[in-house]
Amino acid sequence: MRKLQVIKLQVIKLQVIKLAGGMLGLVALAALATPVHGEDDFPLVGTYTENQACKPNGSDPGVSRVTITPRDIDSVFGLCTILSKKREGATFVVHVECKGPGGSQMLGDVIFTPRADKTIDFSDQDQTYKAVLHRCPD
């Protein structure tokens, strides 16, 4: 009986870690929306879809959307506040604080790397969550 409880706790911990990785990814997106030195230095502000091209008429229900502003990243994982941003070449490293389900809070870094095809590679600091962001028309 005790062994079963330990296994259940381990499964719950893994689920929480997986959710946290996803939330950190969204936080990273929000961090990119915050101006680094000026709006020209932080070109990631906008609305994106995750891992799928954005349809111009918004007729893509079920596709995860991410909105990046200069201060926040908003996604299905929750709202993340951008605490700081650092540009390293073409890459943006964003430190975020996210509020998850039940009021839990997480701190972490997310990494955004714009690609030549106008998409953005996104990952958390530990590379446990990765996505490609596709910009939606304004």
C-alpha positions as CSV (number, residue, x, y, z in Angstrom):
1,M,0.0,0.0,0.0
2,R,2.8,2.4,0.9
3,K,4.7,1.7,-2.3
4,L,1.5,2.5,-4.3
5,Q,1.3,5.9,-2.6
6,V,4.9,6.7,-3.4
7,I,4.3,5.8,-7.1
8,K,1.2,8.1,-7.2
9,L,3.2,11.0,-5.7
10,Q,6.0,10.5,-8.3
11,V,3.4,10.6,-11.1
12,I,1.9,13.8,-9.7
13,K,5.4,15.4,-9.4
14,L,6.1,14.5,-13.1
15,Q,2.8,16.1,-14.2
16,V,3.6,19.3,-12.3
17,I,7.1,19.4,-13.8
18,K,5.6,19.0,-17.3
19,L,3.0,21.8,-16.7
20,A,5.7,24.0,-15.3
21,G,7.9,23.6,-18.4
22,G,5.0,24.6,-20.6
23,M,4.3,27.6,-18.5
24,L,7.9,28.7,-18.6
25,G,7.7,28.6,-22.4
26,L,4.8,31.0,-22.4
27,V,6.6,33.2,-19.9
28,A,9.5,33.3,-22.3
29,L,7.2,34.6,-25.0
30,A,6.0,37.4,-22.8
31,A,9.5,38.3,-22.0
32,L,10.3,38.8,-25.6
33,A,7.5,41.3,-25.9
34,T,9.1,43.6,-23.4
35,P,11.4,46.2,-25.0
36,V,15.0,45.5,-24.3
37,H,16.4,49.0,-25.3
38,G,13.6,50.1,-27.5
39,E,10.8,48.5,-29.6
40,D,13.2,47.9,-32.4
41,D,15.4,45.8,-30.2
42,F,12.5,43.6,-29.1
43,P,10.6,42.8,-32.2
44,L,8.6,39.9,-30.7
45,V,5.5,41.8,-29.5
46,G,2.5,40.3,-31.1
47,T,0.1,37.4,-31.2
48,Y,1.3,33.9,-32.2
49,T,0.1,30.4,-32.7
50,E,2.2,27.5,-31.4
51,N,3.6,24.9,-33.8
52,Q,1.1,25.7,-36.5
53,A,0.7,28.6,-39.0
54,C,-1.8,31.3,-37.9
55,K,-4.9,31.5,-40.1
56,P,-5.6,35.1,-41.1
57,N,-9.3,35.0,-40.3
58,G,-8.8,33.5,-36.8
59,S,-10.6,30.3,-37.8
60,D,-8.1,28.0,-36.1
61,P,-9.9,27.0,-32.8
62,G,-8.0,24.6,-30.7
63,V,-4.6,26.0,-31.7
64,S,-2.7,27.4,-28.8
65,R,-2.3,31.2,-29.0
66,V,0.4,33.3,-27.3
67,T,0.2,37.0,-26.9
68,I,3.4,38.9,-26.1
69,T,3.4,42.5,-24.9
70,P,6.3,44.5,-23.6
71,R,5.5,43.4,-20.0
72,D,3.6,40.1,-20.2
73,I,3.2,36.8,-22.0
74,D,-0.3,35.4,-22.0
75,S,-1.1,31.8,-23.1
76,V,-3.1,28.7,-22.2
77,F,-0.5,28.1,-19.5
78,G,-1.3,31.3,-17.7
79,L,-0.1,34.9,-17.5
80,C,3.7,35.5,-17.1
81,T,5.2,38.8,-16.1
82,I,8.5,39.7,-17.8
83,L,11.0,40.5,-15.1
84,S,14.1,41.1,-17.4
85,K,15.3,40.6,-20.9
86,K,18.8,40.1,-22.4
87,R,19.7,40.0,-26.0
88,E,22.5,37.7,-27.1
89,G,23.0,38.1,-30.8
90,A,19.7,37.3,-32.4
91,T,18.5,35.4,-29.3
92,F,16.4,36.9,-26.5
93,V,16.8,35.4,-23.0
94,V,13.8,36.4,-20.9
95,H,13.4,36.0,-17.1
96,V,9.7,35.5,-16.2
97,E,7.4,34.9,-13.3
98,C,4.3,32.9,-14.2
99,K,1.1,32.3,-12.3
100,G,-0.3,28.8,-12.8
101,P,-3.4,27.0,-11.9
102,G,-4.3,27.2,-8.3
103,G,-2.2,30.4,-7.8
104,S,1.1,28.6,-8.0
105,Q,4.0,30.8,-9.1
106,M,7.1,29.9,-11.1
107,L,10.3,31.8,-12.0
108,G,12.4,30.8,-14.9
109,D,14.1,31.8,-18.1
110,V,12.8,31.3,-21.6
111,I,14.7,31.6,-24.9
112,F,13.4,33.1,-28.1
113,T,15.3,32.8,-31.3
114,P,13.9,34.4,-34.5
115,R,14.4,32.3,-37.6
116,A,14.8,33.4,-41.2
117,D,11.4,32.1,-42.1
118,K,9.8,34.7,-39.7
119,T,8.9,32.1,-37.1
120,I,10.5,32.0,-33.6
121,D,12.0,29.0,-31.8
122,F,11.0,28.9,-28.2
123,S,12.3,26.9,-25.3
124,D,12.7,26.9,-21.6
125,Q,16.0,27.2,-19.9
126,D,16.3,23.4,-19.5
127,Q,15.1,22.6,-23.0
128,T,12.2,20.5,-21.6
129,Y,9.6,22.4,-23.6
130,K,10.2,23.6,-27.2
131,A,7.8,25.1,-29.7
132,V,7.8,27.1,-32.9
133,L,5.8,30.4,-32.8
134,H,4.0,31.6,-35.9
135,R,3.1,35.3,-36.0
136,C,-0.6,36.2,-36.6
137,P,-1.6,39.2,-38.7
138,D,-2.3,42.3,-36.6
